[in-house]
Amino acid sequence: MAPQGVETASGMIAACSRGRSSGTPTRVKCSASPIEGAATLGSALAGRATRFETVLTEATGTAVILYTSGTTGQPKGAELSHANMVMNALTCWRLFGAVDDDVHLVTLPLFHSFGQTVQLNAGLYSGATLVLLPRFDAGTALALMERERVTFFAGVPTMYWGLLSAGREKVDVAAITAHLRMAVSGGAALPVEILEQVEKLYGVRIREGYGLSETSPVASFNHPGREAKPGSIGQPVWGVQMRLVDADWNEAPEGEAGEIAIRGHNVMKGYHGRPEATADVLRDGWFRTGDLARRDEDGYYFIVDRAKDMIIRGGYNVYPRELEEIMMTHQDVSLVAVVGVPHPSHGEEVKAFVIRQPGSQLTEDELVDWCRERMATYKYPRLVEFRDDLPMTSTGKILKRRLRDEA
């Protein structure tokens, strides 16, 4: 049976079970705290017929319009077809496998492609139980993992960062690790330091994947049954091609970084009502992502950075992710975001926004000196600002655009 709805201080938690393997009908149980001004599902369906005629649709018809998070610009609506959504859900099911009594903890927003496809659609298809937490809170998430015997967790890197901090407190880690079979990360680059700490604490290797709202979203993954390479977004999933291109869509030279381009059943129809924006990113079925990466000899892709996040300091290219990976290894650094800020002579200067470990007395000068010893002269951050938190989107991505505006 599906677990009972659970009321918490965080709001509504719902559990859904589809019983696919046993042939039993779908069962849904929800308990919810009322939201001011919002109609409940029950009130919307009150008085309506329980039987109705479905509308015939085409596989290429638009199923959803998902607006990009807009971390670097104005959000655009990615039009995804029924085929896009179904094929990507089935691809996830093939990747993750189906086990009896699979239980997903869903903390990702369901209006976002990551949560909607990877957990809602793929989870229901596989007959899994979905435990829904409407707003991520690390302590509540861990309590639910223990109580509901969660086997599958998907999240963005900042969620795993939160689980590390909460997991070092009064949590029965052994009870969680006894059932957790898979941890999936996406939405942003996962620092290797966080990956290694999670594996050490919870005994599960995070498998990182890659995709965008425009690709339904999953395009690549560290496939189960193959080597999972730390820092890699894996290899293309079934039915999807990836390549690295330059500004003119030409194939990037072997061994060099290039912009990821994707073609396959997952690529959107285009941006709703934005033909020029669509033409900028789609050509001959290929979608260019704006993400720079390199590919190793085994066909694994490694994100270098967002093209728009690259810092040009004194004519040299500086990739923030590289610096963030190094800074995350400092024992007093809990989380970091590196951005470029205007500079009168260099064009841009490198600045790091840092959350320190609890109780740390690390100073700005000490951290700058530490970075100077480990990074090239033109790369290390001359500016450091300590903060208690960093601005994030509703999906947990760090808003670097806001940090640049605030610098």
C-alpha positions as a Python dict, from the first residue, in 0.01 Angstrom:
ca = {
    (1, 'M'): (0, 0, 0),
    (2, 'A'): (105, 360, -46),
    (3, 'P'): (235, 523, 272),
    (4, 'Q'): (1, 753, 457),
    (5, 'G'): (9, 1126, 395),
    (6, 'V'): (232, 1298, 649),
    (7, 'E'): (173, 1645, 793),
    (8, 'T'): (492, 1835, 879),
    (9, 'A'): (589, 2191, 956),
    (10, 'S'): (716, 2215, 600),
    (11, 'G'): (367, 2181, 455),
    (12, 'M'): (214, 1905, 250),
    (13, 'I'): (373, 1571, 184),
    (14, 'A'): (188, 1339, -51),
    (15, 'A'): (251, 978, -136),
    (16, 'C'): (149, 818, -464),
    (17, 'S'): (178, 454, -564),
    (18, 'R'): (83, 307, -900),
    (19, 'G'): (124, -65, -832),
    (20, 'R'): (231, -122, -1194),
    (21, 'S'): (390, -462, -1147),
    (22, 'S'): (102, -609, -949),
    (23, 'G'): (-167, -481, -1183),
    (24, 'T'): (-347, -301, -901),
    (25, 'P'): (-512, 35, -978),
    (26, 'T'): (-353, 370, -912),
    (27, 'R'): (-394, 493, -556),
    (28, 'V'): (-327, 846, -447),
    (29, 'K'): (-347, 988, -95),
    (30, 'C'): (-275, 1352, -24),
    (31, 'S'): (-291, 1568, 284),
    (32, 'A'): (-235, 1936, 240),
    (33, 'S'): (-208, 2260, 428),
    (34, 'P'): (-432, 2518, 258),
    (35, 'I'): (-257, 2783, 51),
    (36, 'E'): (-420, 3122, 57),
    (37, 'G'): (-577, 3211, -277),
    (38, 'A'): (-517, 2867, -432),
    (39, 'A'): (-797, 2624, -518),
    (40, 'T'): (-757, 2265, -407),
    (41, 'L'): (-776, 1975, -651),
    (42, 'G'): (-1086, 1852, -471),
    (43, 'S'): (-1272, 2179, -518),
    (44, 'A'): (-1172, 2196, -886),
    (45, 'L'): (-1317, 1847, -949),
    (46, 'A'): (-1629, 1887, -734),
    (47, 'G'): (-1947, 1809, -927),
    (48, 'R'): (-1766, 1697, -1240),
    (49, 'A'): (-1835, 1366, -1411),
    (50, 'T'): (-1602, 1082, -1315),
    (51, 'R'): (-1600, 955, -1674),
    (52, 'F'): (-1502, 1166, -1972),
    (53, 'E'): (-1389, 1142, -2332),
    (54, 'T'): (-1017, 1190, -2384),
    (55, 'V'): (-886, 1426, -2651),
    (56, 'L'): (-697, 1269, -2939),
    (57, 'T'): (-346, 1414, -2971),
    (58, 'E'): (-47, 1361, -3195),
    (59, 'A'): (293, 1253, -3069),
    (60, 'T'): (440, 1575, -3208),
    (61, 'G'): (176, 1794, -3044),
    (62, 'T'): (286, 2024, -2763),
    (63, 'A'): (245, 1859, -2424),
    (64, 'V'): (405, 2118, -2197),
    (65, 'I'): (579, 2454, -2213),
    (66, 'L'): (856, 2467, -1957),
    (67, 'Y'): (1013, 2803, -1885),
    (68, 'T'): (1387, 2804, -1838),
    (69, 'S'): (1506, 2920, -1498),
    (70, 'G'): (1661, 3237, -1636),
    (71, 'T'): (1981, 3226, -1425),
    (72, 'T'): (2166, 3412, -1701),
    (73, 'G'): (1889, 3590, -1892),
    (74, 'Q'): (1518, 3630, -1963),
    (75, 'P'): (1325, 3301, -1925),
    (76, 'K'): (1199, 3139, -2247),
    (77, 'G'): (927, 2878, -2287),
    (78, 'A'): (1060, 2546, -2421),
    (79, 'E'): (784, 2365, -2612),
    (80, 'L'): (807, 1991, -2549),
    (81, 'S'): (597, 1737, -2736),
    (82, 'H'): (419, 1430, -2603),
    (83, 'A'): (691, 1221, -2770),
    (84, 'N'): (964, 1426, -2598),
    (85, 'M'): (811, 1368, -2254),
    (86, 'V'): (721, 1001, -2297),
    (87, 'M'): (1052, 901, -2451),
    (88, 'N'): (1254, 1078, -2183),
    (89, 'A'): (1051, 917, -1903),
    (90, 'L'): (1103, 573, -2059),
    (91, 'T'): (1473, 648, -2100),
    (92, 'C'): (1497, 730, -1729),
    (93, 'W'): (1317, 407, -1644),
    (94, 'R'): (1570, 212, -1854),
    (95, 'L'): (1857, 393, -1682),
    (96, 'F'): (1747, 363, -1322),
    (97, 'G'): (1587, 20, -1337),
    (98, 'A'): (1272, -96, -1162),
    (99, 'V'): (1279, -267, -826),
    (100, 'D'): (999, -386, -600),
    (101, 'D'): (888, -130, -342),
    (102, 'D'): (1092, 151, -498),
    (103, 'V'): (1036, 474, -302),
    (104, 'H'): (1130, 817, -439),
    (105, 'L'): (1172, 1120, -218),
    (106, 'V'): (1065, 1407, -445),
    (107, 'T'): (1197, 1742, -329),
    (108, 'L'): (1240, 1891, -676),
    (109, 'P'): (966, 2125, -803),
    (110, 'L'): (732, 1939, -1037),
    (111, 'F'): (696, 2244, -1264),
    (112, 'H'): (1065, 2194, -1350),
    (113, 'S'): (1175, 1936, -1605),
    (114, 'F'): (1414, 1756, -1367),
    (115, 'G'): (1148, 1671, -1109),
    (116, 'Q'): (867, 1630, -1361),
    (117, 'T'): (1042, 1380, -1589),
    (118, 'V'): (1298, 1202, -1373),
    (119, 'Q'): (1073, 1144, -1073),
    (120, 'L'): (706, 1220, -1140),
    (121, 'N'): (672, 1069, -1489),
    (122, 'A'): (940, 800, -1470),
    (123, 'G'): (852, 715, -1111),
    (124, 'L'): (482, 668, -1182),
    (125, 'Y'): (560, 463, -1492),
    (126, 'S'): (780, 228, -1292),
    (127, 'G'): (517, 184, -1021),
    (128, 'A'): (727, 355, -754),
    (129, 'T'): (592, 524, -444),
    (130, 'L'): (650, 899, -456),
    (131, 'V'): (689, 1086, -128),
    (132, 'L'): (649, 1456, -206),
    (133, 'L'): (816, 1727, -2),
    (134, 'P'): (698, 2065, -135),
    (135, 'R'): (996, 2266, -11),
    (136, 'F'): (1341, 2121, 43),
    (137, 'D'): (1459, 2113, 402),
    (138, 'A'): (1756, 1887, 471),
    (139, 'G'): (1643, 1777, 817),
    (140, 'T'): (1289, 1693, 704),
    (141, 'A'): (1424, 1516, 396),
    (142, 'L'): (1648, 1291, 605),
    (143, 'A'): (1366, 1214, 849),
    (144, 'L'): (1146, 1108, 557),
    (145, 'M'): (1427, 898, 407),
    (146, 'E'): (1447, 708, 732),
    (147, 'R'): (1072, 681, 795),
    (148, 'E'): (959, 594, 440),
    (149, 'R'): (1261, 373, 358),
    (150, 'V'): (1349, 585, 58),
    (151, 'T'): (1542, 403, -216),
    (152, 'F'): (1582, 682, -473),
    (153, 'F'): (1681, 1046, -429),
    (154, 'A'): (1736, 1307, -699),
    (155, 'G'): (1854, 1660, -633),
    (156, 'V'): (2069, 1952, -734),
    (157, 'P'): (2417, 1997, -579),
    (158, 'T'): (2302, 2245, -315),
    (159, 'M'): (2055, 1985, -184),
    (160, 'Y'): (2335, 1733, -137),
    (161, 'W'): (2535, 2007, 34),
    (162, 'G'): (2242, 2051, 275),
    (163, 'L'): (2215, 1676, 337),
    (164, 'L'): (2582, 1667, 434),
    (165, 'S'): (2540, 1932, 701),
    (166, 'A'): (2220, 1783, 842),
    (167, 'G'): (2355, 1427, 824),
    (168, 'R'): (2634, 1508, 1069),
    (169, 'E'): (2376, 1580, 1339),
    (170, 'K'): (2136, 1342, 1515),
    (171, 'V'): (2033, 1128, 1217),
    (172, 'D'): (2023, 749, 1188),
    (173, 'V'): (2251, 737, 884),
    (174, 'A'): (2265, 356, 892),
    (175, 'A'): (1886, 332, 855),
    (176, 'I'): (1900, 560, 551),
    (177, 'T'): (2191, 387, 380),
    (178, 'A'): (2027, 46, 431),
    (179, 'H'): (1763, 133, 170),
    (180, 'L'): (1905, 412, -49),
    (181, 'R'): (2002, 244, -377),
    (182, 'M'): (2046, 541, -606),
    (183, 'A'): (2131, 910, -577),
    (184, 'V'): (2106, 1126, -889),
    (185, 'S'): (2237, 1480, -938),
    (186, 'G'): (2161, 1731, -1212),
    (187, 'G'): (2058, 2090, -1272),
    (188, 'A'): (2409, 2227, -1209),
    (189, 'A'): (2767, 2105, -1193),
    (190, 'L'): (2829, 1882, -890),
    (191, 'P'): (3155, 1962, -708),
    (192, 'V'): (3366, 1647, -675),
    (193, 'E'): (3426, 1729, -308),
    (194, 'I'): (3050, 1707, -235),
    (195, 'L'): (3024, 1381, -433),
    (196, 'E'): (3302, 1223, -230),
    (197, 'Q'): (3168, 1344, 105),
    (198, 'V'): (2818, 1210, 29),
    (199, 'E'): (2958, 871, -66),
    (200, 'K'): (3162, 861, 254),
    (201, 'L'): (2866, 956, 476),
    (202, 'Y'): (2575, 779, 306),
    (203, 'G'): (2752, 496, 126),
    (204, 'V'): (2605, 574, -215),
    (205, 'R'): (2788, 707, -521),
    (206, 'I'): (2600, 999, -674),
    (207, 'R'): (2547, 945, -1045),
    (208, 'E'): (2556, 1277, -1223),
    (209, 'G'): (2355, 1342, -1536),
    (210, 'Y'): (2305, 1637, -1766),
    (211, 'G'): (2022, 1803, -1948),
    (212, 'L'): (1816, 2118, -1986),
    (213, 'S'): (1451, 2214, -2000),
    (214, 'E'): (1501, 2221, -2378),
    (215, 'T'): (1603, 1851, -2377),
    (216, 'S'): (1315, 1711, -2171),
    (217, 'P'): (1566, 1711, -1977),
    (218, 'V'): (1798, 1407, -1968),
    (219, 'A'): (2069, 1398, -2236),
    (220, 'S'): (2360, 1218, -2068),
    (221, 'F'): (2419, 1013, -1755),
    (222, 'N'): (2676, 808, -1568),
    (223, 'H'): (2505, 482, -1660),
    (224, 'P'): (2459, 208, -1399),
    (225, 'G'): (2675, -89, -1491),
    (226, 'R'): (2947, 138, -1627),
    (227, 'E'): (3221, 331, -1453),
    (228, 'A'): (3095, 648, -1285),
    (229, 'K'): (3364, 910, -1333),
    (230, 'P'): (3376, 1186, -1068),
    (231, 'G'): (3324, 1527, -1225),
    (232, 'S'): (3171, 1380, -1541),
    (233, 'I'): (2815, 1414, -1670),
    (234, 'G'): (2857, 1071, -1827),
    (235, 'Q'): (2775, 957, -2179),
    (236, 'P'): (2473, 1024, -2402),
    (237, 'V'): (2159, 828, -2312),
    (238, 'W'): (1981, 591, -2548),
    (239, 'G'): (1861, 759, -2868),
    (240, 'V'): (2055, 1081, -2809),
    (241, 'Q'): (2369, 1218, -2977),
    (242, 'M'): (2609, 1477, -2835),
    (243, 'R'): (2902, 1660, -2988),
    (244, 'L'): (3120, 1963, -2916),
    (245, 'V'): (3102, 2261, -3153),
    (246, 'D'): (3257, 2605, -3195),
    (247, 'A'): (3075, 2936, -3248),
    (248, 'D'): (3013, 2849, -3616),
    (249, 'W'): (2870, 2500, -3542),
    (250, 'N'): (3190, 2332, -3661),
    (251, 'E'): (3311, 2026, -3472),
    (252, 'A'): (3560, 2127, -3201),
    (253, 'P'): (3909, 1977, -3247),
    (254, 'E'): (3959, 1647, -3065),
    (255, 'G'): (4077, 1701, -2710),
    (256, 'E'): (3967, 2064, -2695),
    (257, 'A'): (3670, 2216, -2516),
    (258, 'G'): (3362, 2311, -2713),
    (259, 'E'): (2996, 2392, -2668),
    (260, 'I'): (2771, 2091, -2617),
    (261, 'A'): (2522, 2030, -2898),
    (262, 'I'): (2249, 1766, -2865),
    (263, 'R'): (2026, 1583, -3115),
    (264, 'G'): (1765, 1317, -3045),
    (265, 'H'): (1413, 1236, -2932),
    (266, 'N'): (1454, 1469, -2632),
    (267, 'V'): (1512, 1800, -2815),
    (268, 'M'): (1232, 2058, -2791),
    (269, 'K'): (1019, 2185, -3079),
    (270, 'G'): (1140, 2539, -3010),
    (271, 'Y'): (1081, 2839, -2786),
    (272, 'H'): (715, 2933, -2767),
    (273, 'G'): (653, 3251, -2968),
    (274, 'R'): (1027, 3318, -3003),
    (275, 'P'): (1129, 3220, -3360),
    (276, 'E'): (1454, 3421, -3354),
    (277, 'A'): (1563, 3270, -3023),
    (278, 'T'): (1478, 2925, -3162),
    (279, 'A'): (1685, 2983, -3477),
    (280, 'D'): (1982, 3086, -3262),
    (281, 'V'): (1999, 2747, -3089),
    (282, 'L'): (1851, 2491, -3332),
    (283, 'R'): (2006, 2380, -3660),
    (284, 'D'): (1940, 2055, -3850),
    (285, 'G'): (1793, 1901, -3535),
    (286, 'W'): (2093, 1995, -3322),
    (287, 'F'): (2043, 2210, -3013),
    (288, 'R'): (2335, 2412, -2881),
    (289, 'T'): (2327, 2436, -2504),
    (290, 'G'): (2555, 2722, -2403),
    (291, 'D'): (2756, 2480, -2187),
    (292, 'L'): (3126, 2427, -2253),
    (293, 'A'): (3268, 2079, -2206),
    (294, 'R'): (3547, 1844, -2300),
    (295, 'R'): (3522, 1474, -2391),
    (296, 'D'): (3767, 1203, -2285),
    (297, 'E'): (3881, 896, -2478),
    (298, 'D'): (3594, 687, -2334),
    (299, 'G'): (3327, 928, -2455),
    (300, 'Y'): (3255, 1077, -2111),
    (301, 'Y'): (3175, 1448, -2107),
    (302, 'F'): (3309, 1692, -1846),
    (303, 'I'): (3149, 2033, -1807),
    (304, 'V'): (3402, 2316, -1814),
    (305, 'D'): (3148, 2592, -1743),
    (306, 'R'): (2858, 2791, -1876),
    (307, 'A'): (2980, 3000, -2169),
    (308, 'K'): (2810, 3306, -2016),
    (309, 'D'): (2980, 3248, -1680),
    (310, 'M'): (3331, 3252, -1824),
    (311, 'I'): (3543, 3538, -1686),
    (312, 'I'): (3787, 3724, -1913),
    (313, 'R'): (4055, 3874, -1690),
    (314, 'G'): (4324, 4072, -1867),
    (315, 'G'): (4263, 3878, -2188),
    (316, 'Y'): (4281, 3535, -2019),
    (317, 'N'): (3983, 3301, -1995),
    (318, 'V'): (3898, 3196, -1639),
    (319, 'Y'): (3641, 2923, -1579),
    (320, 'P'): (3464, 2967, -1242),
    (321, 'R'): (3386, 2599, -1199),
    (322, 'E'): (3756, 2508, -1199),
    (323, 'L'): (3822, 2754, -917),
    (324, 'E'): (3515, 2643, -723),
    (325, 'E'): (3629, 2281, -736),
    (326, 'I'): (3965, 2377, -586),
    (327, 'M'): (3820, 2606, -320),
    (328, 'M'): (3573, 2339, -208),
    (329, 'T'): (3870, 2130, -91),
    (330, 'H'): (3958, 2390, 175),
    (331, 'Q'): (3856, 2254, 514),
    (332, 'D'): (3686, 2582, 613),
    (333, 'V'): (3487, 2628, 290),
    (334, 'S'): (3134, 2489, 289),
    (335, 'L'): (3005, 2633, -41),
    (336, 'V'): (3144, 2879, -296),
    (337, 'A'): (3037, 3065, -609),
    (338, 'V'): (3289, 3245, -830),
    (339, 'V'): (3188, 3531, -1063),
    (340, 'G'): (3350, 3803, -1266),
    (341, 'V'): (3305, 4165, -1157),
    (342, 'P'): (3395, 4482, -1353),
    (343, 'H'): (3755, 4605, -1325),
    (344, 'P'): (3894, 4930, -1478),
    (345, 'S'): (4209, 4779, -1629),
    (346, 'H'): (4160, 4400, -1641),
    (347, 'G'): (3806, 4414, -1778),
    (348, 'E'): (3691, 4167, -1513),
    (349, 'E'): (3822, 4063, -1174),
    (350, 'V'): (3764, 3725, -1009),
    (351, 'K'): (3547, 3733, -697),
    (352, 'A'): (3446, 3445, -471),
    (353, 'F'): (3134, 3441, -254),
    (354, 'V'): (3193, 3191, 24),
    (355, 'I'): (2991, 3020, 297),
    (356, 'R'): (3229, 2905, 570),
    (357, 'Q'): (3200, 2588, 773),
    (358, 'P'): (3022, 2643, 1107),
    (359, 'G'): (3260, 2792, 1362),
    (360, 'S'): (3529, 2877, 1108),
    (361, 'Q'): (3742, 3189, 1169),
    (362, 'L'): (3889, 3191, 818),
    (363, 'T'): (3962, 3544, 692),
    (364, 'E'): (3944, 3684, 340),
    (365, 'D'): (4319, 3739, 322),
    (366, 'E'): (4394, 3385, 442),
    (367, 'L'): (4169, 3236, 173),
    (368, 'V'): (4317, 3457, -101),
    (369, 'D'): (4668, 3348, 3),
    (370, 'W'): (4562, 2983, 1),
    (371, 'C'): (4420, 3020, -351),
    (372, 'R'): (4731, 3202, -473),
    (373, 'E'): (4942, 2897, -383),
    (374, 'R'): (4718, 2660, -580),
    (375, 'M'): (4602, 2852, -886),
    (376, 'A'): (4765, 3026, -1178),
    (377, 'T'): (4847, 3393, -1122),
    (378, 'Y'): (4573, 3519, -1353),
    (379, 'K'): (4308, 3286, -1205),
    (380, 'Y'): (4301, 3310, -829),
    (381, 'P'): (4031, 3534, -675),
    (382, 'R'): (4161, 3867, -548),
    (383, 'L'): (3822, 3940, -390),
    (384, 'V'): (3645, 3725, -132),
    (385, 'E'): (3313, 3794, 39),
    (386, 'F'): (3180, 3572, 316),
    (387, 'R'): (2806, 3517, 335),
    (388, 'D'): (2563, 3317, 546),
    (389, 'D'): (2374, 3205, 232),
    (390, 'L'): (2374, 3246, -144),
    (391, 'P'): (2080, 3351, -367),
    (392, 'M'): (1919, 3054, -538),
    (393, 'T'): (1637, 2978, -778),
    (394, 'S'): (1336, 2774, -670),
    (395, 'T'): (1517, 2468, -809),
    (396, 'G'): (1829, 2525, -597),
    (397, 'K'): (2062, 2672, -858),
    (398, 'I'): (2292, 2950, -742),
    (399, 'L'): (2195, 3282, -902),
    (400, 'K'): (2532, 3407, -1023),
    (401, 'R'): (2368, 3690, -1215),
    (402, 'R'): (2239, 3835, -887),
    (403, 'L'): (2580, 3795, -725),
    (404, 'R'): (2737, 3990, -1011),
    (405, 'D'): (2476, 4264, -973),
    (406, 'E'): (2535, 4280, -597),
    (407, 'A'): (2915, 4281, -619),
}
